[in-house]
Amino acid sequence: MILKNKVAVVTGGSRGIGRAVALGFAKEGADIAVIYSGSSERAEDVCKEAKEMGVNAFSYKCDVADFDITESTVNQIYEDLSRIDILVNNAGITRDGLVLQMKEQDFDDVIAVNLKGAFNMIKHTTRRFAKQKSGRIINISSVSGLMGNSGQANYSASKAGLIGLTKTIAKELASRGVTCNAIAPGFITTDMTEAMPEAVKEASLGIIPQKRIGTPEDIAALAVFLASDNAGYITGEVIRVDGGLYI
Ligand code: NAP
């Protein structure tokens, strides 16, 4: 159990990649705090599954885009679980559309959740990380942030922004024992990708060298490693988990 006695916060832990990451951490002995925006039942299911593995688990309804609510949620997590060792900024949304049609609100909403949400969570946890001289921050970016993607100006910008945020936090907090890395998933089967048109899914499969869509567990396996003591000398890194999509 490589995460025993650790406490992990996973934003967007109720579904998809976040759920797999939270349960991957629980399997390795970490207590978990699952942040969600609306799906309280699904968040509770994740906690139930984690508790069956013998760890503590709490769920928190919290809009990561809201600075004050993220602050009170982080404070509540410290009350419930006493400490935080690992923060995974995974909560994310899409509002796809070609830039000619994209509404200003669609751009702002995606930046607010995907990028500002990560900043909010980092802002409210890192003072204590610095004080305890340890901490692991993992930001879930995307290959769209590396290569751009038609129809995703807002999303790609938010995910590229997360990479800049990751490298900066890594530099600022390296001397305090805190690491900050980004995972850039390719095409992963979740509710987010289920919503895409069938033709787009088929076209995506055609350009993935491994010829398969990824699973949330493919991402969780790397998150568990990056959160562990084994990854202590890795910081400011962006690691693709994409079956070769962006080679
Ligand atoms: P998903 O299945 O749509 O789940 C999104 C999660 O984010 C849910 O838990 C949702 O909570 C939460 N969330 C959304 N808005 C939130 C907000 N304002 N505050 C708090 N939580 C919020 O997505 P996914 O596919 O697992 O994606 C997870 C992350 O991986 C995202 O950052 C996404 O951009 C990234 N990613 C995904 C893929 C892919 O192919 N799936 C590829 C690259 C990167 P509720 O359940 O309460 O709605």
Boltz pocket constraint, residues with backbone or C-beta under 6 A from the ligand:
constraints:
  - pocket:
      binder: B
      contacts: [[A, 11], [A, 12], [A, 13], [A, 14], [A, 15], [A, 16], [A, 17], [A, 18], [A, 35], [A, 36], [A, 37], [A, 38], [A, 39], [A, 40], [A, 42], [A, 62], [A, 63], [A, 64], [A, 65], [A, 89], [A, 90], [A, 91], [A, 92], [A, 93], [A, 113], [A, 114], [A, 140], [A, 141], [A, 142], [A, 143], [A, 184], [A, 185], [A, 186], [A, 187], [A, 188], [A, 189], [A, 190], [A, 191], [A, 192], [A, 193]]
      max_distance: 6.0
